């Protein structure tokens, strides 16, 4: 058994200090991230169940939609969980005076950064993959599920032998039965009040069809008669048709592949459109945000003796809120053309980087910086 432990220890590439910090910080990060994700997913699940109860989402797609939405939530919550995880982990070390002991052993700020980078860099790569590739794919799939549910909503709402009003409120539909595959209604009666004159349709078969270009949805009737006007009037007409389409809902949404947040990153590269440039810069900024917040957390978590573990946590939250809001504002400015794409949202990252440099220099001391500068010239 001792030989196995010795062999395992020899294979472990991380020094003891790095493993200790890794365990302390990652445990805090997982706990914070799990709580945040659980809160968001519970609210999202409740909303999805509500849509399923109203018939806007098929019950079988509730958890599929939840999974797709969780990908984009992870993009937003992972940098925050990393930031707070480092703050809480280092805060515990400062509270128990372990940081004082490490400093007495020669472990300074630079060595702490080295220990943190062992897990920050892989998380940054993960964030890049989520933001640039997986996130847009998940958004596109979620829109496809939602569009499919919307197309099927009218068919799923019709019950054989009952009069049902369409979502537009302009048509009343009655079907005697539904085809075995639930793709069409049989022996259909439709009262249409969308025009100036009332129209009544009778058809042997009917189904819903969508226009891919406009997103309009039509009720397509096959093999029936159209009665227009009021019975007894001179202009009352009866028309026999083979196929007839009635507009039941105008398209007001773009296709999933045309939505900005669902568009593949490869299609945004080289674009001159302000909104697409803003979206591209936002996606690239996600891993940068995670990395900068990790760099910020190390000096910001410094807690003087006799101060509580969470002494700096409120400041950290305020800094994060300010940083996130500035990023959102900068993205809107770029999308509206009010800010040059060359400046873009990068100035927000630069401000945070300058703030990190100030904290690092303040913690190390200006005399130490001057000494390093003099030593470099010598």
GIPESUL-V638894 format. One record per backbone hydrogen bond with DSSP energy under -0.5 kcal/mol. CO is the residue of the C=O (numbers start at 0). NH is the residue of the N-H. If there is no record, write none. Layout:
BEGIN
CO,NH
CO,NH
END
This chain:
BEGIN
0,4
1,5
2,6
3,7
4,8
5,9
6,10
7,11
10,12
14,18
15,19
16,20
17,21
18,22
19,23
20,24
21,25
22,26
23,27
24,28
25,29
26,30
27,31
28,32
29,33
30,34
31,35
32,36
33,37
34,38
35,39
36,40
37,41
38,42
39,43
40,44
41,45
42,46
43,47
44,48
45,49
46,50
47,51
48,52
49,53
50,54
50,55
50,56
51,54
57,60
58,61
60,64
61,65
62,66
63,67
64,68
65,69
66,70
67,70
67,71
68,72
69,73
70,74
71,75
72,76
73,77
74,78
75,79
76,80
77,81
78,82
79,83
80,84
81,85
82,86
83,87
84,88
85,89
86,90
87,91
88,92
89,93
90,94
91,95
92,97
92,98
93,96
96,100
97,101
98,102
99,103
100,104
101,106
102,105
105,107
107,111
108,112
109,113
110,114
111,115
112,116
113,117
114,117
115,118
115,119
116,120
118,122
119,123
120,124
121,125
122,126
123,127
124,128
125,129
126,130
127,131
128,132
128,133
129,134
131,264
132,136
133,137
134,138
135,139
136,140
137,141
138,142
139,143
140,144
141,145
142,146
143,147
144,148
145,149
146,150
147,151
148,152
149,153
151,155
152,156
153,157
154,157
158,161
161,174
163,172
165,168
169,192
170,165
171,190
172,163
173,188
174,160
176,185
178,181
183,178
184,205
185,175
185,176
186,175
187,202
188,173
189,191
189,200
190,171
190,192
191,198
197,228
198,191
199,226
200,189
201,224
202,187
203,186
204,221
205,184
206,219
208,217
209,211
210,214
215,210
216,247
216,248
217,208
217,219
218,220
218,245
219,206
220,243
221,203
221,204
222,203
223,240
224,201
225,227
225,238
226,199
227,236
229,232
232,235
236,227
238,225
240,223
241,222
243,220
245,218
248,216
254,257
254,258
255,258
258,261
258,262
259,262
263,266
263,267
264,267
264,268
267,270
272,276
273,277
274,278
275,279
276,280
277,281
278,282
279,283
280,284
281,285
282,285
282,286
283,287
284,288
285,289
286,290
287,291
288,292
289,293
290,294
291,295
292,296
293,297
294,298
295,299
296,300
298,301
303,306
307,310
309,312
309,313
311,315
312,316
313,317
314,318
315,319
316,320
317,321
318,322
319,323
320,324
321,325
322,326
323,327
324,328
325,329
326,330
327,331
328,332
329,333
330,334
331,335
332,337
332,338
333,336
339,342
339,343
342,345
342,346
344,347
344,348
345,349
346,350
347,351
348,352
349,353
350,354
351,355
352,356
353,357
354,358
355,359
356,360
357,361
358,362
359,363
360,364
364,368
365,369
366,370
367,371
368,372
369,373
370,374
371,375
372,376
373,377
END
